[in-house]
Amino acid sequence: MSETVTVTSLTDNEEFDAYVARPADTPKAAIVVIQEIFGVNAGIRRKCDKLAEDGYLAVAPDLFWRLEPGIELDPDVEPEFQRALDLMGKFNQDQGIRDIEATIHHIREREGVKKVGAVGYCLGGRLAYMTAARTDADATVGYYGVGIDELLREKNAIANPLMLHIPTEDGFVDKDTQKAMHDGLDDHPKVTLYDYEGLDHGFATEFGKRRSEDAAQLADKRTAEFFAEHLG
């Protein structure tokens, strides 16, 4: 079962929407699904639905709501891709993390689910790292996060398990950045990094030409096992 709910922001007491997918039975835990630069589109909703099928309460907050509520873009349509890049440039990431934190609070207080993880993709992969460092999420996963080398100074604040999926031919994350991530995080006791040789950004998207089926299934299997261990 899916629906749209409203979440109250932490900073200004305004409300924003979140897509919710509910499991058939009592949730074993909850997972915040953090959008790409394309909004809470069909692919992100499908991520939520699949998590619900696995027994989790899945919640995808509309993080672009201050720019324009309800944005849904298709990465395979060039004008929409360019619009997404423009939105990313305008997006306040620090504010976005506070909205993710508000979503975590909403889940624990309004839904009554105490164990809450998070998973993010693209921009959401970066925000997943920030969520691990700045919130009390119980376990977090980031797929092809961008610019994480700029955030390594926050690594000592990561108190709960974090997994990062890194495609080695990511057009948005060059080799030097990947090396910095490994140099900075490989010895962190709470962080696990996986490389995906020869793959590009977006390989685990649910729909569209970016998807690489075998790699997506491998990464998602690792994510499922990670959440089962730390949220189950």
C-alpha positions as CSV (number, residue, x, y, z in Angstrom):
1,M,0.0,0.0,0.0
2,S,1.3,3.5,-0.9
3,E,0.2,7.0,0.0
4,T,1.5,10.5,0.3
5,V,1.9,12.0,3.8
6,T,3.0,15.3,5.1
7,V,6.1,15.8,7.3
8,T,6.7,18.9,9.4
9,S,10.1,20.6,8.9
10,L,12.4,21.1,11.8
11,T,13.4,24.7,10.9
12,D,10.3,26.6,10.0
13,N,7.4,24.3,11.0
14,E,6.2,24.1,7.4
15,E,5.0,20.9,5.8
16,F,6.3,18.9,2.9
17,D,5.2,15.7,1.1
18,A,6.7,12.3,1.3
19,Y,5.8,9.2,-0.6
20,V,5.2,6.2,1.7
21,A,5.1,2.5,0.8
22,R,3.8,0.2,3.5
23,P,4.5,-3.5,3.9
24,A,1.6,-5.9,4.2
25,D,2.5,-6.7,7.9
26,T,4.1,-4.8,10.7
27,P,7.3,-3.1,9.5
28,K,10.5,-4.8,10.6
29,A,12.1,-1.3,10.3
30,A,11.9,1.8,8.2
31,I,14.1,3.2,5.4
32,V,14.2,6.8,4.2
33,V,14.8,6.7,0.4
34,I,16.7,9.8,-0.7
35,Q,16.0,11.0,-4.2
36,E,18.3,11.7,-7.1
37,I,18.3,15.1,-8.7
38,F,15.2,14.0,-10.6
39,G,12.8,14.3,-7.7
40,V,10.5,11.6,-6.2
41,N,9.9,10.2,-9.7
42,A,8.7,6.7,-10.8
43,G,12.1,5.2,-10.1
44,I,12.3,6.4,-6.5
45,R,8.8,5.3,-5.9
46,R,9.7,1.9,-7.2
47,K,12.6,1.7,-4.8
48,C,10.2,2.4,-2.0
49,D,7.7,-0.2,-3.2
50,K,10.4,-2.9,-3.4
51,L,11.6,-2.1,0.1
52,A,8.0,-2.4,1.3
53,E,7.8,-5.8,-0.4
54,D,10.8,-6.8,1.7
55,G,8.9,-5.8,4.9
56,Y,10.2,-2.2,5.4
57,L,8.2,1.0,5.8
58,A,9.8,3.1,3.0
59,V,9.5,6.9,2.9
60,A,10.8,9.2,0.2
61,P,10.6,12.9,1.2
62,D,10.3,15.6,-1.5
63,L,13.6,17.3,-0.9
64,F,13.1,19.9,-3.6
65,W,9.8,21.2,-2.1
66,R,11.3,24.6,-1.3
67,L,12.3,25.0,-5.0
68,E,9.1,23.5,-6.5
69,P,7.0,20.8,-4.8
70,G,6.3,17.6,-6.7
71,I,9.1,17.7,-9.2
72,E,9.4,14.4,-11.3
73,L,12.0,14.4,-14.1
74,D,13.2,11.7,-16.5
75,P,17.0,11.4,-16.8
76,D,16.7,10.0,-20.3
77,V,15.0,13.2,-21.6
78,E,17.8,15.8,-22.2
79,P,15.8,19.0,-21.3
80,E,14.6,17.3,-18.1
81,F,18.2,16.2,-17.3
82,Q,19.4,19.7,-17.8
83,R,16.6,21.0,-15.6
84,A,17.6,18.5,-12.9
85,L,21.2,19.8,-13.0
86,D,19.9,23.4,-12.6
87,L,17.8,22.3,-9.6
88,M,20.8,20.6,-8.0
89,G,22.7,23.8,-8.2
90,K,20.0,25.7,-6.4
91,F,19.3,23.1,-3.8
92,N,20.4,23.8,-0.2
93,Q,22.0,20.5,0.9
94,D,22.3,21.4,4.6
95,Q,18.6,22.2,4.6
96,G,17.9,19.0,2.8
97,I,19.6,17.0,5.6
98,R,17.4,18.7,8.1
99,D,14.4,17.6,6.1
100,I,15.8,14.1,6.1
101,E,16.2,14.3,9.9
102,A,12.6,15.6,10.1
103,T,11.5,12.5,8.1
104,I,13.4,10.2,10.5
105,H,11.6,12.0,13.5
106,H,8.3,11.6,11.7
107,I,8.8,7.9,11.2
108,R,9.7,7.3,14.9
109,E,7.1,9.5,16.4
110,R,4.1,9.3,14.0
111,E,4.6,5.9,12.6
112,G,6.0,4.3,15.7
113,V,8.9,2.6,14.0
114,K,12.1,3.1,16.0
115,K,14.8,1.5,13.8
116,V,15.3,3.8,10.8
117,G,17.8,3.5,8.0
118,A,18.4,5.5,4.8
119,V,19.4,4.8,1.2
120,G,20.2,7.5,-1.4
121,Y,21.2,7.7,-5.0
122,C,23.2,10.3,-7.0
123,L,22.7,13.5,-5.1
124,G,21.0,11.2,-2.6
125,G,24.2,9.2,-2.3
126,R,26.0,12.3,-1.1
127,L,23.1,13.1,1.2
128,A,23.3,9.6,2.5
129,Y,26.9,10.2,3.6
130,M,25.8,13.4,5.2
131,T,22.9,11.6,6.9
132,A,25.3,9.1,8.4
133,A,27.4,11.9,9.7
134,R,24.7,14.3,10.9
135,T,21.8,12.3,12.1
136,D,21.1,9.2,14.2
137,A,20.0,7.0,11.3
138,D,20.7,3.4,12.3
139,A,22.3,2.3,9.0
140,T,22.8,4.2,5.8
141,V,23.6,3.3,2.1
142,G,24.8,5.6,-0.7
143,Y,24.9,4.7,-4.4
144,Y,27.3,6.7,-6.6
145,G,27.4,9.7,-4.2
146,V,29.0,12.8,-5.7
147,G,31.6,15.1,-4.0
148,I,32.1,12.9,-0.9
149,D,35.8,13.8,-0.9
150,E,34.7,17.3,0.2
151,L,32.9,15.8,3.2
152,L,35.7,13.5,4.6
153,R,36.3,16.0,7.4
154,E,32.9,14.8,8.8
155,K,33.8,11.1,8.9
156,N,34.6,11.0,12.6
157,A,30.9,11.8,13.3
158,I,29.8,8.6,11.6
159,A,28.6,6.5,14.5
160,N,26.4,3.9,12.7
161,P,27.1,1.6,9.7
162,L,27.5,3.2,6.3
163,M,27.9,1.4,2.9
164,L,28.9,3.2,-0.3
165,H,28.6,1.8,-3.8
166,I,31.2,3.3,-6.2
167,P,31.2,2.8,-10.0
168,T,34.7,3.2,-11.2
169,E,33.9,5.0,-14.5
170,D,31.4,7.5,-12.9
171,G,31.2,10.5,-15.1
172,F,30.5,12.7,-12.1
173,V,33.1,11.2,-9.7
174,D,36.6,11.1,-11.1
175,K,39.5,8.7,-10.2
176,D,41.1,11.2,-7.8
177,T,37.8,11.6,-5.9
178,Q,37.4,7.8,-5.7
179,K,40.9,7.4,-4.4
180,A,40.3,10.1,-1.8
181,M,37.2,8.2,-0.7
182,H,39.1,5.0,-0.3
183,D,42.1,6.7,1.4
184,G,39.8,8.5,3.8
185,L,37.3,5.8,4.6
186,D,38.8,2.3,4.0
187,D,40.0,2.1,7.6
188,H,36.8,3.6,9.2
189,P,35.3,0.9,11.4
190,K,31.7,1.8,10.4
191,V,32.2,2.3,6.7
192,T,32.2,-0.3,3.9
193,L,33.0,0.7,0.3
194,Y,32.3,-1.5,-2.8
195,D,33.7,-0.7,-6.3
196,Y,31.9,-1.6,-9.5
197,E,34.5,-1.9,-12.3
198,G,33.8,-0.3,-15.6
199,L,30.4,1.1,-14.6
200,D,29.0,4.6,-14.8
201,H,26.8,6.8,-12.6
202,G,23.2,5.6,-12.2
203,F,23.8,1.9,-12.8
204,A,21.2,0.9,-10.2
205,T,18.4,3.0,-11.4
206,E,15.1,1.2,-11.7
207,F,14.2,2.4,-15.2
208,G,16.0,3.8,-18.2
209,K,19.1,3.4,-20.2
210,R,21.5,3.9,-17.3
211,R,20.7,0.6,-15.6
212,S,23.2,-2.2,-15.6
213,E,21.2,-5.3,-14.6
214,D,23.8,-7.5,-13.1
215,A,25.6,-4.8,-11.2
216,A,22.3,-3.3,-10.0
217,Q,21.3,-6.7,-8.6
218,L,24.6,-7.3,-6.9
219,A,24.6,-3.8,-5.3
220,D,21.0,-4.2,-4.2
221,K,21.7,-7.7,-2.8
222,R,24.6,-6.2,-0.7
223,T,22.3,-3.4,0.4
224,A,19.5,-5.9,1.4
225,E,22.0,-7.9,3.5
226,F,23.4,-4.8,5.1
227,F,19.9,-3.6,6.2
228,A,19.0,-7.1,7.3
229,E,22.0,-7.1,9.6
230,H,21.7,-3.6,11.0
231,L,18.0,-3.0,10.9
232,G,16.4,-6.4,11.1
